[in-house]
Amino acid sequence: MNHNKNIMALNEVGQSIWYDNLSRDVLQSGELKKLIEGGVSGLTSNPTIFQKAISGSATYDAEMTVELKKTSSVVDITETLMVADVGAAADLLRPVYDRTKGGDGYASIEVSPLLARNTEGTIAEARKLWKRLNRPNIMIKVPATKDGLPAIKQLISDGINVNVTLIFSVAVYEKVADAYLSGLEYRANNNLNLKVASVASFFVSRVDTICEKHVDDAVAKGKGSASDKAALLGKIGIANSKLAYAKYQEIFSGARFSALKGKGAWIQRPLWASTGTKNPAFSPVLYVEELAGPDTVNTVPPQTLAALMEKCAVKNKLIEDIKGAYALINSVNKLGIPFDNLLVELEEQGVKLFADSYNALIADVTKKIAALK
């Protein structure tokens, strides 16, 4: 295999690179196959990605016409299109899954974001997608909302691989890890196989974006200075992620997981999501270079992956300066910015953004179907 040297360097420090993008074009053009040959070892999708893929392309029209003969439900047709793409991606990744004995090679599909506040609905849809895709290297994405957490525990108990998404705070991350461990403990107590895969997707750039706005407001009100802003720019999301990683190390080196590990359980890897830089002043690989470390995944959008494959300075930085990370978060609070409240706001925004994208997707598919009739 002709793996990209920068991806190989990240693999050597213990990080997998996944692709945060999926469409029929990515599959049919050979793009995904080529990226996997270059070292990409997983794939994530979400409602926003599918909305761009399906709405912006005529590639799906023929399949829509076929599905229209089976059902008039736009939701069912949309799900069929998404399942087909994720299944095809999982099949391309299956050799990675087999080679790593289940350590890598996963493709993720998200339950409907309209179910983010509905525990039972989430469980039912996740079970349906899992059964429908019927592959061991699928992960079902479930948001880490208050109602998502018990669903995550149940799905792990069922033996369903889960990609826990929309995590912004260390406090929520602890609950996510607890849901994973609780699900594994249920399986251990019932003599079931503990090899259930899960990642905890911690969002990065959105934290910087919302904090930058509030730092600007604080400076404008005279509560901070330009030097305060400079000291925080592009660093808050990284500091927040480092604190999550420190918590991960604490939880997964503890006695509770050790008992499960002895029976064959896997760790729940931290996954860095939202790692494309939104501020043009930042290096496009900022959130890759600063968050490289063992037992992690970084899922990157196309522009970030292209930049990473071109140039990236790789070393294990995740465990560097944890005290500094705490100090940085404290300095945000000292400017009168309620950091914890912002992270709650980000979760609410994330749920709404995905729901809006899903609703837009359904509306666009409805229009396409009307035009095909």
Sequence and secondary structure as in RCSB ss.txt:
>XXXX:A:sequence
MNHNKNIMALNEVGQSIWYDNLSRDVLQSGELKKLIEGGVSGLTSNPTIFQKAISGSATYDAEMTVELKKTSSVV
DITETLMVADVGAAADLLRPVYDRTKGGDGYASIEVSPLLARNTEGTIAEARKLWKRLNRPNIMIKVPATKDGLP
AIKQLISDGINVNVTLIFSVAVYEKVADAYLSGLEYRANNNLNLKVASVASFFVSRVDTICEKHVDDAVAKGKGS
ASDKAALLGKIGIANSKLAYAKYQEIFSGARFSALKGKGAWIQRPLWASTGTKNPAFSPVLYVEELAGPDTVNTV
PPQTLAALMEKCAVKNKLIEDIKGAYALINSVNKLGIPFDNLLVELEEQGVKLFADSYNALIADVTKKIAALK
>XXXX:A:secstr
    HHHHHHHHTTEEEEEE   HHHHHTSHHHHHHHTT  EEE  HHHHHHHHHT STTHHHHHHHHTT   HH
HHHHHHHHHHHHHHHHHHHHHHHHTTTSS EEEEE  GGGTT HHHHHHHHHHHHHHH  TTEEEEEE STTHHH
HHHHHHHHT  EEEEEE  HHHHHHHHHHHHHHHHHHHHTT      EEEEEE HHHHHHHHHHHHHHHHTTSS 
HHHHHHHTTTHHHHHHHHHHHHHHHHHTSHHHHHHHTTT    EEEEES S  STTS TTHHHHTT  TTEEEEE
 HHHHHHHHH       TTS HHHHHHHHHHHHHTT  HHHHHHHHHHHHHHHHHHHHHHHHHHHHHHHHHH 
